[in-house]
Amino acid sequence: MPPADTGASVTDRAAASPQSSTDTSSIAAAPDPESDKLRPGGPGYRRMSLALFAAGVATFALLYSTQALLPAISGDLNVSPDQASWTVSAATFGLALGVIPLSAVSERFGRRTLMTASLSVAALIALLVPFAPTLGVLIALRAVQGVALAGLPASAMAFLAEEVRAKALVGAIGLFVAGNSIGGMSGRILTGWVAQAWGWRAALGAVGALAVVCAVAFRLLVPKARHFAARSVGPRTLARTLGGHLSDPLLRRLYGIGALFMTVFGAVYTVIGYRLVAAPFNLPQGIVGSIFIVYLVGTVSSAAAGTLVGRMGRRGALYLAVGTTSTGLLLTLAASVAAVLAGLVLITAGFFAGHAVASSSVSRTAKTARAQASALYQCAYYIGSSLGGALGAVAFRAAGWQGTVLLGLAAMAGAASITLYATRKAVAERRLLSLARAA
């Protein structure tokens, strides 16, 4: 109810309450704590976006460099699909192991420094990978490369959360994830055609050269951190921090959703090459590699994640991502190249949208120790990738492509269940709040 008018003029009231005027003035003049952070169109934002995009390209190009080559590796080294799949799973498992310790290192030495070092070491290892004499050596090198790459996801999300305005964070992370999709696409297309002409070892060398270029571009473009404050994180402090994040129900749900989405993605793209080179498709290696051009869809869907969340909410966007991915899995069961391609498009779009929503939600949910919160997400995410690749190959060997699809649908059912639980919990909380207000 508005206050009663006493008949005093506006000037009289202002004069009679100078303190009120002063308070209003001081409130209006309060500095915006995010005024000097990066924003779209502002200085430094484009360089930051390009630098993180280059890092994203290198990360996925290196991490999954052997995925499109698995049929060729199996044939050359005389190993089964599930054995060859460990050249992918070893790298993702190495990343999952390294991401949490390296997130602590980033707290001491800085996100920018760690990302530069990690990308440089991973690129140098990539130049050695083509010379691996046996499958065992190849798997070992890939595991070490995965650990080296762990510094990027361990630092990138925290770097963006610290340096970018909150309202622009989903979009900025979406661009980084879009770089992942471009890297995954370009690496697989490049390796497919190079392998068809000169063999899988030359293909891995080409990916190594691409990674070196990306590492140089990242170092030249990435702006200095202006909001990073160094601190030492000991084992006990790290354990308490991780325990605090894991005690947060929302973060636990986001970690589970990320792992389940990546289980599908790892399974599908580890096995799809074996399906397409066999009957009834009988596609050559170069064409199989080119199938990964559908990653462009992931570039669009991840970059649009912020818009999706704005229109549908976080849970609405996740439901859409689950439905899209599941529909794509079912489409790939058809014995038609067109249907398989359409299915891969939907799987890729759904996966990258779900990943962008979940990962950005982690960065916004964690108010402290964001590097460790993001590291836990990345750990869960890449454990999902490792399990997806290994279990997808086992399912394919046991039951064909139908087995791989069944594994993917089970993972999406899990993601839908987690999201449904969160929805019901939110509805119940709103109902209790309404009753409390009514009382």
N, C-alpha and C positions, 0 to 999 in steps of 0.2 A: 504494500500500500504506500503511495507517495506521501511525503511529509506535507502537513498543512501549510498554506501560503500565509505568511504573517503580514504581507503588504509591504515589506521592505524591498527596496530595489535590488537589482543584481549587484550594483556597485556597493551598496551598503552591506549586503551579505558578504561580499568578498572582503571588504575592509574589516568586517567584524570577525572574520576567521582567517587571519593571515597564515596560521599554521597549516590549515587545510590546503590553502593555495600552494604553500611551500612543498607539502607532501606530494601533491599532484605533479608539481614541476619536477621533483626529484624522481618520482616514478617514471615520468615520461623520458627523463634523461638517463635512466638506467641503461648501461651498456648491454648490448646483445652478446651473450657469451659465445655465440657462433658467428659473430660478424666477420672474423678474420679466417674462417674456414672456407675451403674450396666449395664452389657452387657452379652449376652449369652456366656457361657464358662468362664466368669470372676468370681472372688471371690464374694460370697454373692448372686449371681444371682439365683443359685439353691435353696438356703434356702428361699429366697424371693418368688420364684415361688411356692415352696411347701407350704409355710405359707399361701399365698393368695389362693392357690388351696384348702387348708383345710377350709379357711374362706368361699370360694365360695360353697363348699359342704354343710357346715352347713347352710348357708343363704337360699339356695333353698330347702334343706331338711326340714327346719323348716317352711319357708314361705308357702310352699305348702303341709305341712304334712297331712292336712285333705282332700286333693283333691281326692286321690284315694279311700278314705273312705266314700265319700258322699252318695253312695247308702246304706251303712251299717248305717250311721248316720241317714239318712232319715227313714229307717225302725225301728231303735231302738227308736228314739225320736218322731216318727210319724209326720214328717214334709215333706213338698214338696221339690223338687229339687231346686227351686229358693230360698227357705228359707235356706236350708242347704248350698247353695253356698256362703252365707255370712260368713261362717267360713273360707273361702278362701279370699273373697273380703275384709273382715274387716282387715285381716293382711296386705294385699297389700295396702289398703287405709291408714292404720296406718303408714306404711312405707313411703308412698307418703307425708303424712303430716309432718313426722318427719325429712325427709332427708335434707331439706333446713336449718332449725334451727340447726341441728346437724353438718351440714357442717361449719357453723359459729363457733360452739364449737371446731371443729377440727382445725380451724385457731389459736385458743388460746392455746389449750392444746396438739395439735399434732395429726397427723393421726394415728400413731401407738397406742397411748394411748386410743383414742376413739374407734378404732376397737376392741381392747382387751376388753374394758368395755362393748361395745355393744354386742359382741358375748357372753360374760359371763352372762350378764343379760338375754338375750334371751334364753340361754340354761337352766338357772334356772327356767324361766317361763314355759319352755317346760316340766319340771318335774311336774308342777302343773296342766297343761292342762288336763291330763287324768282324773282328779278328778272333773271336771266341772259337776254339777248336772243337769243343764238345757242347752238348746240351747242358751239362752240369756247370761248365764255366760260364756259358751264356746266362743261365739262371742266376748264378752268383753275381755277375756284373750287373744284371738288371736289378737285383735286390739292393746292391750298394747305390745304384743310380736312384732308386726309389727313396732311399734314406736322404740322399743329397737333395732331391726335389722337395722333400718335406718342408724345407725352410720357406718355400713360397706360400703354400696355403696356410702355414703356421703364422705368417706375418701379414699377408695381403689383406685379409678381412679386418684385422686389427688396425692396420695402416689406414684403410679407408674409413673405418669407424672414428678414428682420431682426427683425420684430416678433412673429411667431407661433412657438410651440413647434414643433420639428421634427415631432413625432408628429401635430400638427394641421395641418401645412402642406398636404397634399394636399386635405383637406377645405376649408380656407380658400380655396385657389386654385380648387377646384371651385365654391365659391359665387360667386367673381368670374366664372368662366366661365359659371355659370348666369345671372348678370346679363347677360352677352353674349347668351345665348339669348333671354332675356326682351326685351331691347332689339331684337334682330333680329325677333322675332315681333311685338311691339307696333308697331314702326315700320312694318313691312310691312302689317299689318292696318289701321293708322291711315291710311297713305297710300292703300291700295286703296279704302277707302270714301269718303274725302275726295275722291280723284281722280274717283270715279264721280259724285259730286254737284257738285263745283266745279272739277275739273281738276287736273292734276299739279302746277301751281305752288302752288296752295293746299295741296295735300298736303305738299309740301316745307316750306311755312311752318308747318304743324302739327307736323312733326318738329322744326323749330327751336325752337318753343315748349316741346316736351317736353324738349329738351336743356337749355334754360335752367333749367327746374324741377330737373332732375337735377343740374346744376352747383351750384345753390344748396344742395340737400340734401347733396351731397357735402361742400361747404365747412363746413356746420354740424355734420356728423356725424363727419368723419374725426378720429381722435385724434392727438395730437402724437406724433412719432417719438421713442422713448426709446433706441433702439440705433443711430441713424445717426451716423456720424462723417464730417464733411465732408473731402474731399480734392480737390486739383486734378488733373485728368486732361488732360495735353497730348496733342497729336497722336501723338508718338512713344510715349508711355506707352499711349495707346489702341491703337495699332497692335500693340504687344507683347502687350497684354492679349487683343486679339482673336485674334492669332496663337496664343497659348497655349490659348485655348478651342478654336480650330479644329484644334489638334494633338491634342486629346483624341478618340479614336475613338468613345467612347460619346456625347459631345456631338454629334459629326458625324452619327451615326445618328439621334439624336433630332431634330436640325434637319431631316434629310431626311424623316423620318416626318411631322413637322408640316407641311412643305411639300406632301407628297403627299396627306395628308388634306384640306388646304385647297384643293388643286387640284380635287378631286372636288366639294367643297362649293361653291366658286366657280362651277364649270361648271354644276352642277345648278340652283342657285337663280338664276343669271343668265338661264338659258334657259327654265326651266319656265313662266314667264308666257307666253311666245310660244306654247308648245305648248298651254296650256290655253285661251287665247282663240281658238285656231284649231280647225278640224274635227278629230276628231269631237266635241270637247268644247264649244266655243263658249261658254265661261263669261264672264260679265261681270266688269269690273275689280274690283268690290267682293268678289265671290266668290273671285277669284284671290288677292287680298290676304289673305283669310281663310284660305286654304290654309296660310299660314305659322303658323297656330296649332300646327302640329306642332312648332314650336320648343319647346313645353312639354316635349316628350319629351327634348330636349337639356338642359333645366334639371334634369330628374331624373337623366339618365345622367351628366352632368358632376358633379353633387353626390354621386353614388354611386361616383365613380371611386376614392376612397380605399378603400371596402369591396371593390371589385373587385380592386384591387391586393393587399389583405390576403388575399383568398381564393385568387387565381389567380397572383399575382406580376405584375410589370410586363409581361413578355413575354406571359403568358397573357391579360392584359387587352387587349393590343394585337392578338393573334390574334382575339379575340372581336370587337373593334371592326372589324377588316378584314373578317371574315366577315359581320358584320351589315350593314356599308355595301355590300358587293358584292351581297348578297342583295337589298337594297333597290333597287340600280341595275337589276337584272334584272327585278324586279317592275314598275318604271315603264314597261317596254316594252309592257305590255298596254294595249289600247284601252278601258280601264275606269277611271272616276274613282276607284272604290273601290281598285283595284289600285295606281293611281298614288299615292293617299294613303297606303296601306300601305307602299309603297316609300319615300316621303318620310319616313315615321316611322322606318323602319329606317336610312335614310341619315343622318338627323339624330341618332338615338341613337348610332350607330356613330361618327360624326364627333366629337361632343362628348365621348364617352368617350375616344376616342383622343387628342384634343387635350388634355384634362385630364391624362391619364396622362403624355403626352410633356412637356408644359410643366412640370408639377410635378417630373418627373424631372430636368429641366434645373436647376431651382432647388436640388434636393438634391445633384446631382452637382457643381456648381460650388462650390468651397470659398472662393474669393476672387472679387472683381469680379463679384458675382452680377448686377448691373444689366446689364453688358455681355454676360454669358452669356444672360440672358433676352432682351436686345435682339437678339442674333444669332438666337435662336429666332423672335422676332417678325418679324425681317426675312425669314427663310426662309418663315415661315408666310404672310406677306402677299404675298411674291413668288409663292407658290403660288396665293394667291387671285387675284392679277392675271392670272397666266397661265391659271388655270382659267377665269376669266370671259371673257377674250379668246379663248382657244382653244376653249372650249366654244361660244361664239357662232359662230366660224368653222366648227367641226364641224357645228353645227346648220344653218348656211346651206348647207354642202356635202352633208351626208348625212342631214339631219333629226335627230330625237331619238336615233335609233340611233347616230349619230356621236358625240353627247355622251356617251351611255352607254358606248361603247367607250373613249373618252378616260378616263372615270372608272374603268373596270375596269383599264385599263393602269396608272393611278396606284396603285390598291389592290394590284395585283400587285407593284409596286415596293416598297410599304410592307411587304408580306408577305415579300418577299425580304430586305429589310434585317433584319427581325425574325428570320427563319429563320437568317440568317448569325450574328446575335448569339446565338441559341440554340445553334447548333452550336459556336460559339467557347466559350461557357460550359461546355458538356458536355465539350469537349476539355480545358479548363483544370481542371475537376474531376477528370477521369481522370488527368491528369498529377500533380495534387496527391495523389491516392490512391496512385499508384505510388511517389511520393516518400516518402510516409509508410510504405508497406509496406517500402521498401528501408531 
